[in-house]
């Protein structure tokens, strides 16, 4: 199975974005969720490039991230940005499954804010991880280096 890859924001002349249309096309996600995904893509790209550099891959070979990589990067980014509040922030934005990340990404692709390859599909975002497992208090505490949460 080939890795499906997503590129960072398109480098093109400024375009006018109809944010109302973008938001409507994705569903019930607020603009903050789109900003989070945009910033999380940059975060994930930087991590993938860093890992590729350590692994000896060329920058060109690692300039895209797969849907799975993006979901995992967004999970890490949420924890880094919001700590123990990460699940509450994502729920507030109506993001409760990795498929929600996919809907936001594809709305941004349709608006010309991101690009994709011919091999990319929405299914790349299906069930990448379970939010209730990844964002439970014990997992968050371990990730944040706080040990087990108090009972």
C-alpha positions as CSV (number, residue, x, y, z in Angstrom):
1,X,0.0,0.0,0.0
2,X,1.5,3.3,-1.0
3,X,1.6,6.2,1.5
4,X,-0.8,8.9,0.7
5,X,0.7,12.4,1.1
6,X,-0.6,15.9,1.8
7,X,1.3,19.0,1.0
8,X,1.5,22.2,3.1
9,X,-0.3,25.3,1.9
10,X,-0.1,26.0,-1.8
11,X,2.5,28.6,-2.8
12,X,0.6,30.7,-5.2
13,X,-0.4,34.3,-5.6
14,X,-2.9,35.5,-3.0
15,X,-6.4,34.1,-3.5
16,X,-9.6,35.3,-2.2
17,X,-11.1,32.7,0.1
18,X,-14.8,32.5,0.7
19,X,-14.6,31.3,4.3
20,X,-18.3,31.0,4.6
21,X,-18.4,28.5,1.7
22,X,-15.3,26.6,3.1
23,X,-16.9,26.3,6.6
24,X,-20.3,25.2,5.1
25,X,-18.6,22.6,2.9
26,X,-16.9,20.9,5.8
27,X,-19.8,20.9,8.2
28,X,-20.1,22.2,11.7
29,X,-16.5,23.1,12.4
30,X,-15.5,26.6,13.5
31,X,-12.8,28.6,11.9
32,X,-10.5,27.8,14.9
33,X,-10.5,24.1,13.8
34,X,-9.3,25.1,10.4
35,X,-6.5,27.3,11.9
36,X,-5.6,24.4,14.2
37,X,-5.3,21.9,11.2
38,X,-3.3,24.5,9.2
39,X,-0.9,25.0,12.1
40,X,-0.9,21.3,12.9
41,X,0.1,20.5,9.3
42,X,3.1,22.8,9.6
43,X,4.0,21.1,12.9
44,X,3.6,17.6,11.3
45,X,5.6,18.6,8.2
46,X,8.5,19.8,10.4
47,X,8.5,16.6,12.4
48,X,8.4,14.4,9.3
49,X,11.2,16.5,7.7
50,X,13.3,16.1,10.9
51,X,12.7,12.4,11.0
52,X,13.6,12.1,7.3
53,X,16.8,14.0,7.8
54,X,17.8,11.7,10.7
55,X,16.9,8.7,8.5
56,X,18.8,10.0,5.5
57,X,15.8,10.6,3.2
58,X,15.9,13.5,0.8
59,X,13.7,16.6,1.6
60,X,11.8,16.1,-1.7
61,X,10.9,12.5,-0.7
62,X,9.5,13.7,2.6
63,X,7.8,17.0,1.8
64,X,4.4,15.5,2.0
65,X,2.6,13.8,4.9
66,X,0.1,11.0,4.7
67,X,-3.4,11.3,6.1
68,X,-2.4,8.9,8.9
69,X,0.8,11.0,9.6
70,X,-1.3,14.1,9.7
71,X,-3.8,12.7,12.1
72,X,-1.0,11.5,14.5
73,X,0.7,14.8,14.1
74,X,-2.5,16.7,14.9
75,X,-2.9,14.5,18.0
76,X,0.6,15.5,19.2
77,X,0.0,19.1,18.3
78,X,-3.2,19.2,20.3
79,X,-1.5,17.8,23.3
80,X,1.4,20.2,23.0
81,X,-0.9,23.2,22.5
82,X,-3.6,22.4,25.0
83,X,-2.2,19.8,27.4
84,X,-4.9,18.1,29.5
85,X,-7.5,20.3,27.9
86,X,-6.8,18.9,24.3
87,X,-9.9,16.7,24.2
88,X,-12.2,19.4,25.5
89,X,-10.9,21.9,23.0
90,X,-11.3,19.5,20.1
91,X,-14.8,18.5,21.3
92,X,-15.7,22.2,21.5
93,X,-14.8,22.4,17.8
94,X,-16.9,19.3,17.0
95,X,-13.7,17.3,16.2
96,X,-14.2,13.9,17.8
97,X,-12.8,11.4,15.3
98,X,-10.0,11.4,12.8
99,X,-12.5,11.6,10.0
100,X,-13.3,15.1,11.3
101,X,-9.7,16.0,10.5
102,X,-10.2,14.6,7.0
103,X,-13.4,16.7,6.4
104,X,-11.5,19.8,7.4
105,X,-8.5,18.9,5.2
106,X,-10.6,18.2,2.2
107,X,-12.6,21.4,2.6
108,X,-9.2,23.2,2.6
109,X,-8.0,21.3,-0.4
110,X,-11.3,22.2,-2.3
111,X,-10.6,25.9,-1.4
112,X,-7.1,25.7,-2.7
113,X,-5.5,26.0,0.8
114,X,-3.8,22.6,0.7
115,X,-2.9,20.2,-2.1
116,X,-3.0,16.5,-2.5
117,X,-1.7,13.8,-4.8
118,X,-3.8,11.6,-7.1
119,X,-3.3,8.7,-4.6
120,X,-4.8,10.6,-1.7
121,X,-8.3,9.9,-0.4
122,X,-10.6,10.7,2.4
123,X,-10.3,7.1,3.6
124,X,-6.8,8.0,4.7
125,X,-8.4,9.6,7.7
126,X,-10.6,6.7,8.7
127,X,-10.1,5.4,12.2
128,X,-6.5,6.4,12.5
129,X,-6.8,6.4,16.3
130,X,-9.6,6.4,18.9
131,X,-10.1,9.8,20.5
132,X,-11.3,8.3,23.8
133,X,-8.2,6.1,24.1
134,X,-5.7,8.7,22.9
135,X,-7.0,11.6,24.9
136,X,-7.9,9.8,28.2
137,X,-6.4,11.3,31.3
138,X,-3.9,8.6,31.9
139,X,-2.5,8.8,28.3
140,X,-2.4,12.6,28.5
141,X,-0.6,12.5,31.8
142,X,2.0,10.0,30.5
143,X,2.5,12.0,27.4
144,X,2.9,15.2,29.3
145,X,5.4,13.5,31.7
146,X,3.1,13.8,34.7
147,X,2.8,10.1,35.5
148,X,-0.6,8.8,36.5
149,X,-3.4,11.2,37.2
150,X,-4.7,11.3,40.8
151,X,-7.7,9.0,41.4
